[in-house]
Amino acid sequence: MPYANDNEGQRIGLRIAEARKARGLTQLQLAQRIPCSKSLIAQVERGHKPATPSLTAGAARALGVRLEQLTGQPYEDPQRGHVHATIPDIRTSMLSWDLPDDDLPVRSFDDLAADVASASALGRKARYAKLGCMLPPLLDELSAACHAADGTERERLFGLLGEAYSGVTAIAYAVGLFDLRSQAMDRVNWAARESADPLRLGRTQWQRSTLFLQAADYNRGIRLLDRVRQGLGEDIAVMDAPTLSVHGAVHLRSAMFAARAGNAPTAHAHLDAAAEAARHLGRDANHYGLEFGPTNVAMHRLAVAVEMYDGPEVVRRTRRTRLPATVAPVRAGRWYIDAAKGWLDYGNREKAFAALQAARRASPEQARNHPQVREIIQTLIHLERYSKTSLSGFASWLGMT
């Protein structure tokens, strides 16, 4: 569904309307299939409200189209397309997972671990272009090292390889290459199994659950997370710190599934369980790249409030929560994007735009590629009904004009 490079043509609401009409559905029929209210469909199609990730995913499933057909991803911007230039080499390395280069020199485990840590740091900062340049040779070397090793060393190397493949999932999600993301998740799962680390396997299933969010298949996602939690056990008093992180992260993801399914009591029960795990952990930690702790729980309380259209709770959370300086930029960026959506739903356009500006400062590559940012900007421009220099300047930075 090609569109001209203008604000109206890039709206997800218009893409939903076109796909709906092509299938001969009324707004009410589409709303019943998602399900949501007919008025929400009407407001999104007219541009009065931004399409949320949950609505967009639900519409894609109900209409039988790929999610990227509605989001318009990946967004092409010749002036800033550095991350896109790294994708062909990433795809080649992904295809070569079982064809290691026997002649490739392989460094020590410690050197490889240091590079994987550097790659993970780039992911935390949402520095996707640099990460994309770093990953292909690192994946090739790790693959060669894994196939050449045996015993405990082999398992440890596969743990590193799984973490490196997670970098591919981060890039693919950020730019909207969902086929690449699914492929990368298969590689993550394979490497995790070869690592023989039960917590890494649990973390991998937590990561896999995002594919069910993307597909708006909330029942299967919840079942997957329930299975992970059962494998970990429920007695947090006997859990060590890494297990608490995985356990708590699973509860947070379960809360998001429940919120998207419209089950507020279950969502809040999972949030409270995660908060208790964070209390036992006693700090913000970063086991297996999960960054679980009190701050992450607070961020998810806002995300659930936004999903549930709970305006008063959005106001309370954004006013009470102060993100520590140590929070990962990619997490801070997501917090501000959620806050922008919440403030817009609450009717405060200025605070919504201020939150988007904060997201841009915290995590520019993430903000530039996030569909929710574009949706909010397009909605603000539509609602203002006149050109605001600040809004048009932000739209230009996004590559929308």
Beta strands, then each sheet from edge to edge (+ up, - down):
end
